[in-house]
């Protein structure tokens, strides 16, 4: 029974449709710095 429960949990967690969502959640857990800059293509080339 424990093995069946574990297999069900692993199958549910292995949903390829949610891969991007899981990656974003994992990234956001690390509290990344917020980008507050602007778009300035002329300032990038010197």
MITORVEX-464856 format. One record per residue: residue number from 1; x, z, y of N, C-alpha, C, CB in turn. Coordinates in steps of 0.1 Angstrom, whole numbers, padded with zeros to 4 digits. Glycine has a CB too. Layout:
N
REC   baba     n_u     n_w     n_v    ca_u    ca_w    ca_v     c_u     c_w     c_v    cb_u    cb_w    cb_v
REC    NUM       X       Z       Y       X       Z       Y       X       Z       Y       X       Z       Y
...
//
This chain:
46
REC   baba     n_u     n_w     n_v    ca_u    ca_w    ca_v     c_u     c_w     c_v    cb_u    cb_w    cb_v
REC      1    0008    0000   -0012    0000    0000    0000    0009    0000    0013   -0009    0012    0000
REC      2    0019    0008    0012    0028    0009    0024    0035   -0005    0026    0039    0020    0022
REC      3    0039   -0011    0015    0045   -0025    0016    0035   -0035    0022    0050   -0029    0002
REC      4    0023   -0034    0018    0013   -0044    0023    0010   -0041    0038    0000   -0042    0015
REC      5    0010   -0029    0042    0008   -0026    0056    0020   -0031    0064    0007   -0010    0058
REC      6    0032   -0029    0059    0044   -0034    0066    0044   -0049    0067    0057   -0028    0059
REC      7    0040   -0055    0056    0040   -0070    0056    0029   -0075    0067    0036   -0075    0042
REC      8    0018   -0069    0068    0008   -0072    0078    0013   -0071    0092   -0005   -0064    0076
REC      9    0020   -0059    0094    0025   -0057    0108    0036   -0068    0111    0032   -0043    0108
REC     10    0044   -0071    0102    0055   -0081    0104    0049   -0095    0107    0065   -0081    0093
REC     11    0038   -0098    0099    0032   -0111    0101    0025   -0112    0114    0022   -0113    0090
REC     12    0019   -0101    0119    0012   -0101    0132    0022   -0102    0143    0004   -0088    0133
REC     13    0034   -0095    0141    0045   -0095    0151    0052   -0109    0152    0054   -0084    0149
REC     14    0051   -0117    0141    0058   -0129    0141    0050   -0141    0145    0063   -0132    0127
REC     15    0042   -0139    0156    0033   -0150    0161    0041   -0158    0170    0021   -0143    0168
REC     16    0044   -0171    0167    0052   -0179    0175    0046   -0182    0189    0055   -0192    0168
REC     17    0033   -0181    0190    0027   -0183    0203    0029   -0173    0213    0012   -0184    0201
REC     18    0033   -0161    0208    0036   -0150    0218    0051   -0148    0220    0030   -0137    0212
REC     19    0059   -0157    0215    0074   -0155    0217    0078   -0154    0232    0081   -0166    0211
REC     20    0073   -0163    0240    0076   -0162    0255    0071   -0149    0261    0070   -0174    0262
REC     21    0059   -0145    0257    0053   -0133    0263    0062   -0121    0259    0039   -0132    0258
REC     22    0066   -0121    0247    0074   -0109    0242    0088   -0109    0249    0076   -0110    0227
REC     23    0093   -0121    0251    0106   -0122    0258    0105   -0117    0273    0112   -0136    0258
REC     24    0094   -0121    0279    0092   -0116    0293    0090   -0101    0294    0079   -0123    0299
REC     25    0082   -0096    0284    0080   -0081    0284    0093   -0074    0282    0070   -0077    0272
REC     26    0102   -0079    0273    0115   -0073    0270    0124   -0074    0283    0122   -0080    0258
REC     27    0123   -0085    0290    0131   -0087    0302    0126   -0077    0313    0130   -0101    0307
REC     28    0113   -0076    0315    0108   -0067    0325    0110   -0053    0322    0093   -0070    0327
REC     29    0112   -0049    0310    0114   -0035    0306    0128   -0030    0312    0115   -0033    0291
REC     30    0137   -0039    0315    0150   -0036    0320    0150   -0035    0336    0160   -0046    0316
REC     31    0138   -0036    0342    0136   -0036    0356    0146   -0044    0364    0137   -0021    0361
REC     32    0145   -0057    0362    0154   -0066    0369    0152   -0065    0385    0152   -0081    0365
REC     33    0163   -0069    0392    0162   -0068    0406    0152   -0080    0411    0176   -0070    0413
REC     34    0145   -0077    0421    0136   -0087    0427    0143   -0096    0436    0124   -0080    0434
REC     35    0141   -0109    0435    0147   -0119    0443    0139   -0119    0456    0147   -0133    0437
REC     36    0146   -0116    0467    0139   -0116    0481    0145   -0126    0490    0141   -0102    0487
REC     37    0154   -0135    0485    0159   -0145    0493    0150   -0157    0496    0172   -0151    0487
REC     38    0154   -0166    0503    0146   -0178    0505    0152   -0191    0500    0143   -0179    0520
REC     39    0146   -0202    0503    0151   -0215    0499    0158   -0221    0511    0139   -0224    0494
REC     40    0171   -0223    0510    0179   -0229    0521    0189   -0238    0515    0186   -0217    0529
REC     41    0185   -0251    0512    0195   -0260    0506    0206   -0264    0515    0187   -0272    0501
REC     42    0204   -0263    0528    0215   -0267    0537    0226   -0256    0537    0210   -0269    0551
REC     43    0222   -0243    0536    0231   -0232    0536    0239   -0231    0523    0224   -0219    0538
REC     44    0234   -0237    0513    0241   -0237    0500    0253   -0246    0500    0232   -0240    0489
REC     45    0253   -0257    0507    0264   -0266    0507    0272   -0264    0520    0258   -0281    0507
REC     46    0285   -0261    0518    0294   -0259    0530    0305   -0268    0529    0298   -0245    0531
//
